[in-house]
Amino acid sequence: MSEIENAERPYPRPLSGAKVGRLPSALVPARTALVGRCVTLEPLDAARHAADLFEASHGSEAALRIWDYLPWGPWKSEAEFSNVVRQQTARQDQVYFAIRPAEGGKACGSDKLSRYSTGARVIEIGSIWFGLTLRHTRSATESMYLSLCDG
């Protein structure tokens, strides 16, 4: 049997048949820091994060490559980028985060929680980008884990 055929077979454990009770509504995501061992996700603040994030995403030709796969950016200037960050932080229906190494240093990535429905208990994690120092690291993995745990 091929790997694909095996993957499509149902798990060989019988279902219990027990009814699932009504789950309580979820909470709206809070605008508070999410602290891990490697990184901290800080609620996005243009005054604190825009310069760091601009440098991480525009500081070199390699850094600019993140915008190849996102539907917005890059921006022509730090002022233009800061204006976008201010607009993001003003949104009430989305929570943006700056990703900073736990030991301090500059913010080097971003993500957001959006499209949440407390009744349906669903949330979307999106607008994710990692600067060069964050890509392919344990910190990048942990940042997604923190978003999942809080989201």
Phi, psi and omega per residue, in radians:
M1 nan 2.356 -3.130
S2 -1.286 2.861 3.133
E3 -1.084 -0.661 -3.141
I4 -1.171 -0.781 3.115
E5 -1.083 -0.705 -3.141
N6 -1.160 -0.658 -3.123
A7 -1.179 -0.456 -3.091
E8 -1.542 -0.089 3.108
R9 -1.375 2.418 3.116
P10 -1.139 2.677 3.104
Y11 -1.061 2.336 -3.003
P12 -1.378 0.530 3.134
R13 -1.942 2.306 -3.134
P14 -1.211 2.563 3.065
L15 -1.285 2.612 -3.085
S16 -1.306 -0.493 -3.088
G17 1.426 -0.052 -3.132
A18 -1.229 2.490 3.112
K19 -1.341 2.483 3.082
V20 -1.568 2.224 3.136
G21 -1.217 2.942 3.126
R22 -1.229 2.179 -3.129
L23 -1.459 2.570 3.078
P24 -1.230 2.743 3.075
S25 -1.089 2.643 3.071
A26 -1.414 2.972 3.101
L27 -1.699 2.644 3.007
V28 -1.178 2.412 -3.121
P29 -1.049 2.400 -3.119
A30 -1.478 2.647 3.057
R31 -1.616 1.156 3.114
T32 -2.243 2.758 -3.136
A33 -1.152 2.471 3.043
L34 -1.911 1.974 -2.974
V35 -1.857 2.191 3.059
G36 -2.063 -2.987 3.115
R37 -1.347 -0.607 -3.063
C38 -1.792 -0.574 -3.077
V39 -2.410 2.828 2.975
T40 -2.181 2.293 3.014
L41 -1.677 2.024 -3.087
E42 -1.839 2.393 3.053
P43 -0.932 2.269 -3.036
L44 -1.070 2.319 3.132
D45 -2.435 2.053 -3.076
A46 -0.982 -0.725 -3.106
A47 -1.113 -0.631 -3.095
R48 -1.552 -0.547 -2.905
H49 -2.034 -0.392 -2.980
A50 -1.025 -0.783 -3.111
A51 -1.100 -0.793 3.117
D52 -1.076 -0.812 -3.091
L53 -1.193 -0.600 3.074
F54 -1.112 -0.797 3.126
E55 -1.071 -0.755 -3.115
A56 -1.153 -0.492 -3.053
S57 -1.891 -0.133 -3.105
H58 -2.344 0.027 -2.979
G59 -1.283 -0.195 3.140
S60 -2.792 2.953 3.086
E61 -1.064 -0.686 3.120
A62 -1.132 -0.710 3.128
A63 -1.113 -0.671 -3.124
L64 -1.121 -0.328 -3.112
R65 -1.111 -0.365 3.126
I66 -1.083 -0.482 -3.098
W67 -1.337 -0.176 3.096
D68 -1.069 -0.485 -3.011
Y69 -2.017 0.168 3.107
L70 -2.002 2.602 -3.051
P71 -1.397 0.164 3.114
W72 -2.506 2.966 3.110
G73 1.266 2.994 -0.096
P74 -1.291 2.988 -3.139
W75 -1.860 2.692 -3.065
K76 -1.327 -0.423 -3.088
S77 -2.598 2.826 3.080
E78 -1.122 -0.610 3.125
A79 -1.112 -0.729 3.102
E80 -1.116 -0.762 3.114
F81 -1.100 -0.782 3.131
S82 -1.041 -0.661 3.100
N83 -1.087 -0.730 3.099
V84 -1.114 -0.750 3.113
V85 -1.066 -0.729 3.090
R86 -1.063 -0.709 3.105
Q87 -1.124 -0.698 3.129
Q88 -1.114 -0.762 -3.093
T89 -1.231 -0.356 -3.141
A90 -1.411 -0.238 -3.094
R91 -1.227 2.355 3.111
Q92 -1.595 -0.324 -3.078
D93 -1.668 0.033 3.140
Q94 -2.487 2.565 3.092
V95 -2.088 1.971 3.123
Y96 -1.650 2.566 3.108
F97 -2.243 2.524 2.923
A98 -1.712 2.436 -3.128
I99 -1.790 2.145 -3.090
R100 -2.214 2.449 3.039
P101 -0.982 2.486 -3.090
A102 -1.075 -0.567 -3.119
E103 -1.390 0.085 -3.131
G104 1.801 -2.905 -3.110
G105 1.725 -2.929 -3.022
K106 -1.502 2.545 3.007
A107 -1.077 2.425 -3.011
C108 -2.389 0.284 3.098
G109 -3.076 3.084 -3.070
S110 -2.696 2.675 2.945
D111 -2.664 3.063 3.130
K112 -2.548 2.696 3.005
L113 -1.881 2.262 -3.089
S114 -2.676 3.131 3.112
R115 0.839 0.771 -3.112
Y116 -1.569 2.550 3.068
S117 -2.278 1.916 -3.086
T118 -1.166 -0.606 3.136
G119 -1.183 -0.730 -3.126
A120 -1.498 -0.147 3.130
R121 1.038 0.808 3.117
V122 -2.219 2.720 3.103
I123 -2.704 2.654 3.082
E124 -1.929 2.379 3.002
I125 -1.879 2.138 -3.063
G126 -2.667 -2.934 -3.096
S127 0.878 0.706 -3.065
I128 -1.500 2.237 2.941
W129 -2.559 2.530 -3.138
F130 -2.099 2.288 3.013
G131 -1.205 2.994 -3.058
L132 -1.007 -0.632 -3.099
T133 -1.300 -0.247 -3.092
L134 -1.772 -0.434 -3.061
R135 -1.074 2.449 3.058
H136 1.021 0.669 -3.133
T137 -2.180 2.862 3.033
R138 -1.050 -0.597 3.130
S139 -1.092 -0.706 3.105
A140 -1.092 -0.775 3.111
T141 -1.088 -0.779 -3.125
E142 -1.128 -0.616 3.131
S143 -1.074 -0.676 3.098
M144 -1.223 -0.678 3.091
Y145 -1.042 -0.795 3.131
L146 -1.080 -0.705 3.100
S147 -1.101 -0.705 3.140
L148 -1.174 -0.707 -3.117
C149 -1.163 -0.705 -3.118
D150 -1.432 -0.657 -3.082
G151 -1.221 nan nan
